[in-house]
Amino acid sequence: MAKSQFKYVEMPQPLGLFAGELFARGMEYLEAFEELTKGKNEKFLHASYFLFAHSLELLLKSFLTVHGFKKTDIRSRPLRHNLPEIMRQCELKSIPNVPNLSAYVLHTFEMNRDLDFRYPSGYRLSMPRPDECALVARALIIAIEPIVSRAAIKAQLQFASETRQHRGKKIRWSD
């Protein structure tokens, strides 16, 4: 196989761009959750609630990224997949108030503390109805979307301006 003819430049991904991608991915997981739970379908509850939990995690992490948390910060301890700690950090950064969000974060984390949504553990699943979960996640999206979008647009404009000299080259994120 021939070596790639493309030239690329390595650079760290601007945090605003990463925040936008986390937000979009969080929305994607939420939409998958909503799709799987349509019509009170209970066939895929563990998989569905895993999607809900991951959606919350990514949406909250998008907010943290706007506030300067780097990729390494959000992927490692103490944050990693620790929803209560992620929420605590968001509160320290003055996340807009979303009714019931903290309660849902704590409960979801408790239900999935031992990765119970992913692996059989004998733990009895006890989560709010999917439509209730979706309402809280949608309220979170409405609350943080302007903040994350503004940061993503600003980062995109700055990135385009700073990388004009690299047109025609592939950019590879170094972080």
MIVOSE-545639 format. One record per residue (C-alpha): residue number from 1; residue in three letters; x, y, z. Coordinates in Angstrom, 3 decimals. Last residue first. Example, Ala and Ser with C-alpha at 12.3 -4.5 7.8 and 13.67 -1.06 7.14 Angstrom:
[2,'SER',[13.670,-1.060,7.140]]
[1,'ALA',[12.300,-4.500,7.800]]
END
This chain:
[175,'ASP',[-4.174,15.944,21.914]]
[174,'SER',[-2.293,16.212,18.640]]
[173,'TRP',[-5.374,16.864,16.521]]
[172,'ARG',[-4.615,16.150,12.892]]
[171,'ILE',[-5.164,18.916,10.345]]
[170,'LYS',[-5.063,17.834,6.719]]
[169,'LYS',[-3.318,20.171,4.364]]
[168,'GLY',[-4.917,22.076,1.515]]
[167,'ARG',[-5.011,25.298,3.488]]
[166,'HIS',[-2.272,25.342,6.143]]
[165,'GLN',[-1.368,29.037,5.833]]
[164,'ARG',[-4.934,29.986,6.683]]
[163,'THR',[-4.557,28.188,10.036]]
[162,'GLU',[-4.847,31.089,12.478]]
[161,'SER',[-7.884,32.687,10.842]]
[160,'ALA',[-9.773,29.434,10.424]]
[159,'PHE',[-9.018,28.478,14.049]]
[158,'GLN',[-10.176,31.872,15.308]]
[157,'LEU',[-13.421,31.592,13.391]]
[156,'GLN',[-14.015,27.997,14.521]]
[155,'ALA',[-13.137,28.851,18.136]]
[154,'LYS',[-15.642,31.727,18.193]]
[153,'ILE',[-18.303,29.501,16.662]]
[152,'ALA',[-17.651,26.728,19.193]]
[151,'ALA',[-17.643,29.119,22.159]]
[150,'ARG',[-20.947,30.703,21.083]]
[149,'SER',[-22.457,27.274,20.478]]
[148,'VAL',[-21.436,26.043,23.938]]
[147,'ILE',[-22.948,28.990,25.784]]
[146,'PRO',[-26.089,29.166,23.638]]
[145,'GLU',[-26.621,25.393,23.974]]
[144,'ILE',[-26.210,25.342,27.766]]
[143,'ALA',[-29.751,25.928,29.058]]
[142,'ILE',[-31.683,24.471,26.109]]
[141,'ILE',[-29.554,21.317,26.203]]
[140,'LEU',[-30.057,20.967,29.951]]
[139,'ALA',[-33.826,21.309,29.492]]
[138,'ARG',[-33.654,18.562,26.857]]
[137,'ALA',[-31.796,16.328,29.339]]
[136,'VAL',[-34.434,16.942,32.022]]
[135,'LEU',[-37.299,16.279,29.620]]
[134,'ALA',[-35.571,13.153,28.280]]
[133,'CYS',[-35.342,11.670,31.762]]
[132,'GLU',[-39.056,12.242,32.330]]
[131,'ASP',[-39.886,10.621,28.974]]
[130,'PRO',[-37.675,7.648,29.872]]
[129,'ARG',[-39.557,6.974,33.117]]
[128,'PRO',[-37.462,7.509,36.218]]
[127,'MET',[-34.898,4.831,36.950]]
[126,'SER',[-34.904,1.746,39.151]]
[125,'LEU',[-32.829,-1.060,37.706]]
[124,'ARG',[-32.457,-3.864,40.229]]
[123,'TYR',[-28.782,-4.727,40.540]]
[122,'GLY',[-28.001,-8.325,39.640]]
[121,'SER',[-24.770,-7.167,38.067]]
[120,'PRO',[-25.203,-7.710,34.342]]
[119,'TYR',[-22.848,-5.313,32.567]]
[118,'ARG',[-23.336,-2.022,30.726]]
[117,'PHE',[-26.157,-0.310,32.634]]
[116,'ASP',[-24.789,-1.721,35.887]]
[115,'LEU',[-21.398,-0.089,35.374]]
[114,'ASP',[-20.791,-0.421,39.124]]
[113,'ARG',[-22.135,3.059,39.894]]
[112,'ASN',[-24.769,2.872,37.143]]
[111,'MET',[-27.892,3.188,39.300]]
[110,'GLU',[-26.039,5.543,41.646]]
[109,'PHE',[-24.833,7.705,38.753]]
[108,'THR',[-28.342,7.965,37.332]]
[107,'HIS',[-29.694,8.951,40.752]]
[106,'LEU',[-27.071,11.631,41.321]]
[105,'VAL',[-27.413,13.119,37.821]]
[104,'TYR',[-31.205,12.986,37.989]]
[103,'ALA',[-31.223,14.803,41.328]]
[102,'SER',[-28.765,17.426,40.070]]
[101,'LEU',[-30.849,18.023,36.929]]
[100,'ASN',[-34.170,18.360,38.764]]
[99,'PRO',[-34.791,21.895,37.488]]
[98,'VAL',[-31.995,23.193,35.259]]
[97,'ASN',[-30.181,26.212,36.681]]
[96,'PRO',[-27.558,27.658,34.374]]
[95,'ILE',[-24.059,26.254,34.957]]
[94,'SER',[-22.160,28.564,37.281]]
[93,'LYS',[-18.592,27.236,36.848]]
[92,'LEU',[-18.641,25.764,40.366]]
[91,'GLU',[-21.974,24.183,39.411]]
[90,'CYS',[-20.328,22.551,36.396]]
[89,'GLN',[-17.566,21.197,38.659]]
[88,'ARG',[-20.177,19.677,40.950]]
[87,'MET',[-21.988,18.182,37.963]]
[86,'ILE',[-18.800,16.496,36.761]]
[85,'GLU',[-18.204,15.252,40.307]]
[84,'PRO',[-21.746,13.868,40.509]]
[83,'LEU',[-21.433,12.281,37.036]]
[82,'ASN',[-18.176,10.432,37.715]]
[81,'HIS',[-17.384,9.061,34.259]]
[80,'ARG',[-13.822,10.546,34.014]]
[79,'LEU',[-14.019,13.456,36.472]]
[78,'PRO',[-11.594,12.650,39.322]]
[77,'ARG',[-9.961,11.130,37.404]]
[76,'SER',[-9.152,11.346,33.728]]
[75,'ARG',[-11.042,12.025,30.516]]
[74,'ILE',[-12.346,15.455,31.478]]
[73,'ASP',[-9.001,16.903,32.494]]
[72,'THR',[-7.056,15.274,29.634]]
[71,'LYS',[-9.417,16.822,27.116]]
[70,'LYS',[-8.899,20.248,28.691]]
[69,'PHE',[-11.262,22.027,31.077]]
[68,'GLY',[-11.234,25.714,30.168]]
[67,'HIS',[-14.795,26.866,30.817]]
[66,'VAL',[-16.084,25.875,27.388]]
[65,'THR',[-14.740,22.404,28.188]]
[64,'LEU',[-16.822,22.304,31.347]]
[63,'PHE',[-20.016,22.985,29.392]]
[62,'SER',[-19.158,20.254,26.870]]
[61,'LYS',[-18.484,17.952,29.831]]
[60,'LEU',[-22.047,18.456,31.032]]
[59,'LEU',[-23.429,17.502,27.620]]
[58,'LEU',[-21.081,14.533,27.383]]
[57,'GLU',[-21.989,13.114,30.785]]
[56,'LEU',[-25.714,13.691,30.385]]
[55,'SER',[-25.664,11.879,27.034]]
[54,'HIS',[-23.649,9.048,28.533]]
[53,'ALA',[-26.256,8.552,31.243]]
[52,'PHE',[-29.115,8.625,28.713]]
[51,'LEU',[-27.347,6.188,26.394]]
[50,'PHE',[-26.716,3.808,29.304]]
[49,'TYR',[-30.387,4.247,30.173]]
[48,'SER',[-31.367,2.982,26.749]]
[47,'ALA',[-28.988,0.019,26.812]]
[46,'HIS',[-30.346,-1.037,30.196]]
[45,'LEU',[-33.947,-0.485,29.075]]
[44,'PHE',[-33.782,-2.247,25.711]]
[43,'LYS',[-37.075,-4.133,25.551]]
[42,'GLU',[-39.033,-1.643,27.618]]
[41,'ASN',[-40.679,0.170,24.707]]
[40,'LYS',[-42.977,2.804,26.175]]
[39,'GLY',[-43.909,3.953,22.670]]
[38,'LYS',[-40.487,5.398,21.985]]
[37,'THR',[-37.738,4.240,24.344]]
[36,'LEU',[-35.137,3.329,21.736]]
[35,'GLU',[-35.706,6.537,19.768]]
[34,'GLU',[-35.478,8.738,22.853]]
[33,'PHE',[-32.222,7.111,23.928]]
[32,'ALA',[-30.840,7.446,20.385]]
[31,'GLU',[-31.790,11.145,20.422]]
[30,'LEU',[-30.029,11.544,23.772]]
[29,'TYR',[-26.889,9.854,22.450]]
[28,'GLU',[-26.867,12.179,19.438]]
[27,'MET',[-27.398,15.215,21.671]]
[26,'GLY',[-24.343,14.238,23.719]]
[25,'ARG',[-22.371,13.795,20.487]]
[24,'ALA',[-23.323,17.308,19.364]]
[23,'PHE',[-22.369,18.767,22.747]]
[22,'LEU',[-19.043,16.917,22.815]]
[21,'GLU',[-18.308,18.162,19.283]]
[20,'GLY',[-19.108,21.752,20.211]]
[19,'ALA',[-16.926,21.531,23.309]]
[18,'PHE',[-14.077,20.140,21.175]]
[17,'LEU',[-14.367,23.089,18.818]]
[16,'GLY',[-14.353,25.523,21.750]]
[15,'LEU',[-11.368,23.754,23.270]]
[14,'PRO',[-9.208,24.294,20.184]]
[13,'GLN',[-7.798,20.951,19.049]]
[12,'PRO',[-4.083,20.692,19.682]]
[11,'MET',[-1.942,20.811,16.560]]
[10,'GLU',[-0.556,18.393,14.029]]
[9,'VAL',[-0.233,19.425,10.390]]
[8,'TYR',[-0.879,17.045,7.575]]
[7,'LYS',[0.417,16.348,4.132]]
[6,'PHE',[-1.629,13.973,2.088]]
[5,'GLN',[0.148,11.614,-0.300]]
[4,'SER',[-0.426,8.643,1.980]]
[3,'LYS',[2.186,5.916,1.670]]
[2,'ALA',[1.346,3.384,-0.979]]
[1,'MET',[0.000,0.000,0.000]]
END
